[in-house]
Amino acid sequence: MKKISQSPTGYLPSNGAGGFSTIIVVIIVLVIIGGGLVAWEQGWIPKSLVATQNLTSGETANPKTYVNNDYGFEFKYPQTFFLDSQLIDLGNGSYGFDNQTKQLNSDVSLSATHLYVNFVKFSSLIDNKETCINGICSRKGPTEDQQIINQASVGDEIKTNAGLPGKVVSIGGAKGFRYLGYNPQAKAYSAGVVVFNSQVDRIELSMSIAAPDEIQAENDKLNKDFDQIISTFKFTK
C-alpha cells in the first residue's frame, strides 16, 4: 500500500507533501464524520456507477463471498454486483484498494450495480497518543459515533455526531448504524450500514440505485436487497 499524493478520483487537491494533511482532513470529514452517504449526497460518487439492476432469485442462488481476514468479517452478495473496496489507514496516512476485489470482479461489468465496502483503520493509531491534523483529532479507542451507537438499543432512531439520521440495527452480532435516503441531485436512493469491529476499526457497506422519479417502490426494493446482503454479514474473529 503506497502513500497517496493525489486522490484516484481527482476530487482531492494535491500539492506534494505539503498537501498531505489537507487530503487526510478531507478524507476524515467524508468517511469518518459524514459517512458514505454524505459523499453520495454531494455527488462525489459518479452517477455512472449508480445502476438500476435489481436482485432476483437467480442472482442470489450462487452468491459470491467477500472475506476480509485483516478486519475479521465476511458477507455474501449477488454474483452480478461489482464490489468496490477502499482502505484508509489513519495510523500511517495511507490509502489503497482491496486487491481481492479484482478477482471477484473479473467476470462483472463495470456498469453493474455497485456495492461499496470501505474501511477506516483506527487500530493502527498509537495507544494513548492523540493525533491531530488541522484541528481534527483522533486517538486509538471508541469514536464518538461508536459511543452513540453503543449507548442506544437496537431499533432506536439516532443521529451520528455529524447529524446523519438512521437507526441502530444488529449486524454480525454487534450493533451497527443503518442509514438510507434520496439524493435529488443524483436522482438515486442510497442505503448503508456502519459497524465497528473488536479493534474499533470502522467498516461501512453501502449501495445506490437510480430512481429519477423518486418512486417509493424503488426505495423499498433497494432496502430489501441491501438488508438481504447485510443479513449474511458475520465477524470471523
C-alpha positions as CSV (number, residue, x, y, z in Angstrom):
1,M,0.0,0.0,0.0
2,K,1.6,3.3,-1.0
3,K,1.3,6.8,0.3
4,I,-1.2,8.9,-1.6
5,S,-0.3,12.2,-3.2
6,Q,-3.5,12.5,-5.2
7,S,-6.9,11.1,-5.0
8,P,-7.6,8.4,-7.6
9,T,-10.9,10.2,-8.4
10,G,-9.2,13.6,-8.7
11,Y,-11.6,15.3,-6.3
12,L,-8.9,15.9,-3.6
13,P,-6.3,18.5,-4.1
14,S,-2.6,17.6,-4.2
15,N,0.4,19.8,-3.8
16,G,3.0,17.3,-2.8
17,A,4.0,16.6,0.8
18,G,2.6,19.9,1.9
19,G,-0.9,19.0,0.7
20,F,-1.0,15.6,2.5
21,S,-2.6,17.0,5.6
22,T,-5.4,18.6,3.5
23,I,-6.1,15.3,1.8
24,I,-6.3,13.5,5.1
25,V,-8.6,16.1,6.6
26,V,-11.0,15.8,3.6
27,I,-10.9,12.0,3.8
28,I,-11.6,12.1,7.6
29,V,-14.5,14.5,7.1
30,L,-16.0,12.5,4.2
31,V,-15.5,9.0,5.5
32,I,-15.5,9.2,9.3
33,I,-17.7,12.2,10.3
34,G,-20.1,12.3,7.4
35,G,-20.1,8.7,6.3
36,G,-20.5,7.4,2.8
37,L,-24.0,9.0,2.4
38,V,-22.5,12.5,2.7
39,A,-20.2,11.7,-0.2
40,W,-23.1,10.3,-2.2
41,E,-25.4,13.2,-1.4
42,Q,-22.8,15.7,-2.7
43,G,-22.4,13.8,-6.0
44,W,-18.8,12.5,-5.4
45,I,-19.9,9.0,-6.3
46,P,-20.1,9.2,-10.1
47,K,-23.6,8.9,-11.5
48,S,-22.2,6.3,-13.9
49,L,-21.8,3.9,-11.0
50,V,-25.5,4.2,-10.0
51,A,-27.3,1.4,-11.7
52,T,-30.9,0.2,-11.8
53,Q,-30.1,-3.5,-11.6
54,N,-32.3,-5.5,-9.1
55,L,-31.8,-8.6,-7.2
56,T,-33.5,-11.7,-8.4
57,S,-33.7,-15.3,-7.0
58,G,-31.4,-16.4,-9.8
59,E,-28.7,-13.8,-8.7
60,T,-28.8,-14.9,-5.1
61,A,-28.8,-18.7,-5.8
62,N,-25.0,-18.7,-6.1
63,P,-23.7,-15.6,-4.3
64,K,-20.1,-14.5,-4.1
65,T,-18.5,-14.3,-0.7
66,Y,-16.2,-11.4,0.3
67,V,-13.8,-12.4,3.2
68,N,-11.6,-9.9,4.9
69,N,-9.2,-11.6,7.3
70,D,-7.5,-8.3,8.4
71,Y,-10.7,-6.8,9.7
72,G,-12.2,-10.2,10.6
73,F,-15.5,-10.4,8.7
74,E,-17.3,-11.7,5.7
75,F,-20.6,-11.4,3.8
76,K,-22.3,-12.7,0.7
77,Y,-23.6,-10.6,-2.2
78,P,-25.1,-11.2,-5.7
79,Q,-22.7,-12.6,-8.2
80,T,-23.7,-9.9,-10.7
81,F,-22.7,-7.0,-8.4
82,F,-19.5,-5.0,-8.8
83,L,-17.7,-4.7,-5.5
84,D,-15.7,-1.5,-4.7
85,S,-13.4,-1.7,-1.6
86,Q,-11.1,1.1,-0.2
87,L,-9.0,1.4,2.9
88,I,-7.8,4.4,4.8
89,D,-5.2,3.8,7.5
90,L,-5.1,6.7,9.9
91,G,-2.0,5.3,11.6
92,N,0.4,5.7,8.7
93,G,-1.7,8.0,6.5
94,S,-2.1,5.6,3.6
95,Y,-4.9,4.9,1.2
96,G,-5.4,1.9,-1.1
97,F,-7.7,-0.5,-2.7
98,D,-8.5,-4.1,-1.7
99,N,-6.8,-6.4,-4.3
100,Q,-9.3,-9.2,-3.5
101,T,-12.0,-7.3,-5.4
102,K,-10.0,-7.6,-8.7
103,Q,-10.6,-11.4,-8.7
104,L,-14.2,-11.0,-7.5
105,N,-15.0,-8.5,-10.3
106,S,-13.2,-10.4,-13.1
107,D,-16.5,-11.5,-14.6
108,V,-18.6,-8.5,-13.8
109,S,-19.3,-5.4,-15.9
110,L,-18.2,-2.0,-14.6
111,S,-21.8,-0.8,-15.4
112,A,-23.3,-3.3,-13.0
113,T,-24.8,-2.4,-9.6
114,H,-22.0,-1.3,-7.3
115,L,-21.7,-2.4,-3.7
116,Y,-19.2,-0.4,-1.7
117,V,-17.3,-1.7,1.3
118,N,-14.9,0.9,2.9
119,F,-12.7,0.8,5.9
120,V,-11.1,3.4,8.2
121,K,-8.4,1.8,10.3
122,F,-8.2,3.3,13.8
123,S,-6.4,0.4,15.4
124,S,-3.0,1.4,13.9
125,L,-3.0,4.6,15.9
126,I,-0.6,4.7,18.7
127,D,-2.0,3.9,22.2
128,N,-2.7,7.0,24.4
129,K,-1.4,9.4,21.8
130,E,-3.8,11.8,20.2
131,T,-3.2,12.6,16.5
132,C,-4.4,16.0,15.3
133,I,-4.4,17.3,11.8
134,N,-5.6,20.9,11.3
135,G,-7.7,20.8,14.4
136,I,-9.3,17.3,13.8
137,C,-8.1,14.9,16.4
138,S,-8.2,11.1,16.7
139,R,-6.8,8.6,19.2
140,K,-7.0,4.9,19.5
141,G,-10.3,3.9,21.1
142,P,-14.0,4.2,20.5
143,T,-15.0,7.1,18.3
144,E,-17.9,9.4,19.1
145,D,-20.2,7.7,16.6
146,Q,-19.3,4.3,18.0
147,Q,-20.2,5.6,21.5
148,I,-23.5,6.9,20.3
149,I,-24.3,3.5,18.7
150,N,-23.3,1.6,21.8
151,Q,-25.4,3.7,24.1
152,A,-28.5,3.1,22.1
153,S,-30.7,0.0,21.7
154,V,-31.4,-2.0,18.6
155,G,-34.3,-0.3,16.8
156,D,-33.6,3.2,18.2
157,E,-33.5,6.1,15.8
158,I,-30.4,8.1,16.3
159,K,-28.2,10.7,14.6
160,T,-24.4,10.5,14.2
161,N,-22.1,13.1,15.5
162,A,-22.4,14.9,12.1
163,G,-26.2,14.8,12.3
164,L,-26.8,11.9,9.8
165,P,-30.1,10.2,10.8
166,G,-30.7,6.4,10.9
167,K,-31.4,3.6,13.3
168,V,-29.4,1.1,15.3
169,V,-29.5,-2.5,13.9
170,S,-28.0,-5.8,14.8
171,I,-25.3,-6.9,12.3
172,G,-23.0,-9.8,12.8
173,G,-23.9,-10.0,16.4
174,A,-22.9,-6.4,17.0
175,K,-24.7,-3.0,16.9
176,G,-24.5,-1.1,13.7
177,F,-25.9,2.2,12.3
178,R,-28.2,1.8,9.3
179,Y,-29.0,4.8,7.1
180,L,-30.9,5.5,3.9
181,G,-32.0,8.4,1.9
182,Y,-32.8,10.0,-1.5
183,N,-30.4,12.3,-3.4
184,P,-32.3,14.6,-5.7
185,Q,-29.1,15.8,-7.4
186,A,-28.1,12.3,-8.4
187,K,-31.7,11.1,-8.6
188,A,-30.9,8.0,-6.7
189,Y,-31.7,6.2,-3.4
190,S,-28.8,5.1,-1.1
191,A,-28.7,2.6,1.7
192,G,-25.8,1.8,4.0
193,V,-24.6,0.4,7.3
194,V,-21.7,1.3,9.6
195,V,-20.3,-1.2,12.1
196,F,-17.1,-1.3,14.2
197,N,-15.0,-4.5,14.7
198,S,-13.4,-5.5,18.1
199,Q,-10.4,-3.3,17.3
200,V,-12.7,-0.3,16.8
201,D,-11.9,-0.1,13.1
202,R,-14.8,1.4,11.0
203,I,-16.5,-0.8,8.4
204,E,-19.1,0.6,6.0
205,L,-21.2,-1.2,3.4
206,S,-23.4,0.9,1.0
207,M,-25.1,0.8,-2.4
208,S,-27.3,3.1,-4.5
209,I,-30.0,2.6,-7.1
210,A,-31.2,5.1,-9.7
211,A,-34.7,6.4,-9.2
212,P,-35.3,9.5,-11.4
213,D,-38.9,9.9,-10.3
214,E,-38.3,9.2,-6.6
215,I,-40.6,6.2,-6.7
216,Q,-41.1,4.7,-3.2
217,A,-41.2,1.2,-4.7
218,E,-37.6,1.6,-5.9
219,N,-36.6,2.6,-2.4
220,D,-38.4,-0.3,-0.8
221,K,-36.7,-2.7,-3.3
222,L,-33.3,-1.2,-2.6
223,N,-33.7,-1.6,1.2
224,K,-34.9,-5.2,0.8
225,D,-32.0,-6.1,-1.4
226,F,-29.5,-4.3,0.9
227,D,-30.9,-5.9,4.1
228,Q,-30.6,-9.3,2.4
229,I,-26.9,-8.6,1.9
230,I,-26.1,-7.4,5.4
231,S,-28.1,-10.3,6.9
232,T,-25.2,-12.5,5.7
233,F,-22.6,-10.3,7.4
234,K,-20.7,-12.0,10.2
235,F,-17.5,-11.4,12.2
236,T,-14.9,-14.1,11.9
237,K,-12.7,-13.1,14.8
